[in-house]
Amino acid sequence: MTPSPDSFNATTDDAPTLRVLVVEDNLVNQQLMIALLSRRQHQVLVAQNGKEALDILEHQSFDIILMDVQMPVMDGLEAARQIRERERQTGGHVPIIAMTANTLPQDQQMCLQAGMDDHIAKPVEIHRLLIALQHAATA
């Protein structure tokens, strides 16, 4: 994920503050997402993989989940399926946005079939990320 120099200064003044769970195994991508989201006053927590995300979700709630697809231990597709299964039992719905380098139409379809709400290609375009966050927050 390589942002443009101006992307760190992009703002959306009317955007609400969100609690965001970033599920990402790559340290550089984790740090980038923390920097980008924290700069916009969002509260960010990172999980290293899908299993860790599920464990965190047992005790904390979030406004949105940014989910990598390819991770060790449990990938993003399986994690999304399990999150949606839990929601069927408990009610509620947290938006899940896939963040992946897999951008073919069938890859996007797999994300949607697993229960994800949206798909953002890596490298992440900051403007696209901000739009997805705002859309998820108002949906």
N, C-alpha and C positions, 0 to 999 in steps of 0.2 A: 504494500500500500504506500504509494508515494503521493503526498499532497502537493499542490502547487504552493509557492511561497505566500500568495495572497489568501490561501484557504484558512490559514490560522487566524486571520483577522476577520473572516466572514462572520457576520452576526445576524441573528434573527431576534430583534428586540422583543417581539411578542411571543416568543417560544416559551412554553412552560418548563420549569425545572423537572427533570425526570430522574427516576431511579432506574439505572441501566445495568443489566447484567451482560457483560461481554464474555462470551465463551470462545476462547481462542488459545491455541497451544503455542503459537509463535510469540516469543518475548518481544521482538521488535513491534509486531502488530499490536500486542497488548499495550505497550508503552505509547504508541501512536494514538490508539483509541482513547486511552486515559487522558492524554494531553488534549486531544481535540474536544472530548466531551466535557472534561473538567473546566476548560476555558469557557465553555458555555453554561457553566454553573450546574451541570448535571452531576448527580451522585453516581459513581461508577464502582462496580465490584467486578473482579475478574475470576473466571473459572478456567482451569487448564484443559478441561475436556467435558464431554456430555455427562459423565457420571458425577463429576464434581458439581456441575450445574444442578443436577437433580438433587444432590445432597443439600446444596445451598437453598434451593427452592422449598425444601421441607420446612425451613425456619424463617425465611425472608420472602417478601413479595417485591415485585419490580413492575415498573410501568412498561418496560420493553426489554426484549432479549435480542442481542446481536450475536448470531450463532455461526461460527465457522462450520463447514461441512466435514472436512477431512481432519480428524483428530485421532490420537491414540486412545485406548481404553474404551471410549464410546463416541462414535461419530455424531455429528449434528443431526443427521436424519433420524437416527434411533432416539436421540435425546428429545427431539421435537415430538416424535410419536408418543413417547412416554409422558411428556408434559401434557399433550392433548388428552391422553387416556386419564390422567389424574384429574384434569379439568372436567371431563365427562362425569366423573364421580363426585367432584366437589363443587362444580359450578365455576363461573368466572372464565376469563380469557385474557391472557397476556400476549400481545403481539410479538411474533418471532420473525426477525429479519435475517435471512441467510446472507452471509458474506463469504463468497467463494470465488476462486479463479475459474471454476467450471461454469462457463457461460453459454453453453449450447442450449437450445430450447428444451431438449430432453432433461438436461441438468436442472433447469428452472422448474420443469414439471415435477421432477422427483422431489424438489424442495416443497412445492405446494402440496403434493400428495402426502408428504410426511406431516403436514399440518402447519408449515411455515406460511406467514402472511405475505411476505415480499422477498425479493432477491436483489442483492447488490453485488456487482462484480468487483473483484479485486484486480488491479489496485483500485481502492475505493475512491470515487470522486466525491469530494467533501460536500459539494452542493447537493448531490444525489442523496447522500447520507442524511443531511439536514432536512431535506424534503421528506424522506421516509420517516424520520423521527417525528417530525411535525404531523405528518399524516396519521401515524400510529397513535400519537398523543390525543388527537382530536376524533379518532374513530370510535 
